[in-house]
């Protein structure tokens, strides 16, 4: 699962490429948790870009298993509930899977649903996060341009 990670104006960005697996995402989360200085997904707003990944092959049982592992992991801090995350879906099927992930994350005690958003574009995702940070749309456009050029 190739990953590109960037940061701009207090927002972290990860772009995933195929092949994608929830096991590798779990290991990435554990790695982030073990390095406090790099805790992009835990302490700062995060954009996870799945534009290049087709998530339709995931089953709800896969998502539930992944979230259960995160909830029960000793190395992952409970503060992840307080962090804003938005995901960019590359297609309608992936959009639906990410929405289901957000609902299950709330049910399984991993993330509050109001702090999880699924977007259809990088601009929409960045605008939502910047709004949550109390910033204006100009910062969202700047961040979007930075992530799009660098990714």
N, C-alpha and C positions, 0 to 999 in steps of 0.2 A: 504494500500500500504506500506508494510514493506520496509524500506530504511536503507542501511548501508552507512555511510559517513566516509571518511578517508581523510587524507592529507599527501602528501609526496613531498618534494622539491618544494614547491610552486604550486603544482597541487592538486586540490581537486577532489575527486572521490565519486560518488554516485552509489550504485548498487540497482536497484529496483527489487522487487519481486511481483508476482501476489497476490492478485488482484490489478490491476493498473487502475487509473482513472486520467484524465486530471484535474478534479476538485481538487483532492488531490495534484497534481503537482503544480497547481496554488496557493493553500494555502501554500505549502512549499516555493514557491517563495516569497510570501508575508511575511512569517515568516522570511526568510533570509533577506529580505529588512529591516525589523524592527530591526534587530540585526547586526549593522555594523561590529562588531568583528567576525561574523560568515558568512559574505557575500560570501560564496564559489562561488556561481553561478554568482555573479555580478562583482567582482573585481579581481578574480584570474582565471587562466585557469581551466577548469572543464571537467571531463570525466563523462558522464552519461551512466551507463551500464544497458542496457535493455536485457541482455542475457536471463534472466529468465522470460521475459514478451513477450507475443504475441501481437503485436500492430496492426495486420491485421484487427481487429474488428473496429478500428477507421475509421470514415468517414472524408472526406476532410472538411465537414461542422463543425465537432468537432474540428479539428485543427484550422480552421479559427476563430471559436468562442473563443477558448483558447488564440490564439495570439491577438485577438481584446481585450480580457479582460486584458492581460498583457500590451498592448500598452496604454490602457486607465486607468490603475490602478495608483492612485495617489502615492501609497507607493513604487512603483518599479522605481528605478532610470534609467534615459535614458542612463547611462554609460554602460548598458549591451551590447550596440552595439559594444563596444570596446573590449569585452572579447572573448577569444577563447573557443569554446566548441566543444567537439567531443563526439559522441554517439556510443556505441557498440551495434550492432544489433545481435540478437540471431538466426535469420532466414531470408530468402530472402524477405518474405512479410514485416517483420518489417523493414528491410533495406530500402525497397521502401517507406514505410510510413515515416521513418525518413528523407529520402532525400526530400520527398514532404514537410515535416515540415520545413526543411531548406530553401526551395524555398519560401514557404509562409511567413516565418519569415522575409525574405528580403522584399517581396512585402508589408507586413503589418507594416514595419518599426520597427521591434523588434530586429533583429540581421542582420548584414551584412553577406551575404552568404559566402564570402571568409573566414569568421571567424568561420564557422560551417562545421564540417566534420563528415561523417558517416563511421565507420570502421566495419570490420568483426571480429576483434579480439582485445583483450585488448592491446596486444603488438603493433598492428598497431595504435590504438588510442593514446597510450602513446608516441610512436615514433613521431607521427604528432605533438602532443603538445610540446614535448621537442624540436623539430626542430623549431617550432614557437617561443619558448622561447630562441633560440640560443644555446641550449645545444646539446650534442652529443648522439649517440645511447647508450653509456654505461649508461647514466642517465635514458634513456628510459627503458632499461632492468632492472635496479635497481627498478625503480618505478613500472614497471609491476609485478615484483616478489613480491614487498611489497603489492600491491593491491590484487594480486591473493591469497597470503597467508592469508591476513587479512580478506578478504571477504569470 
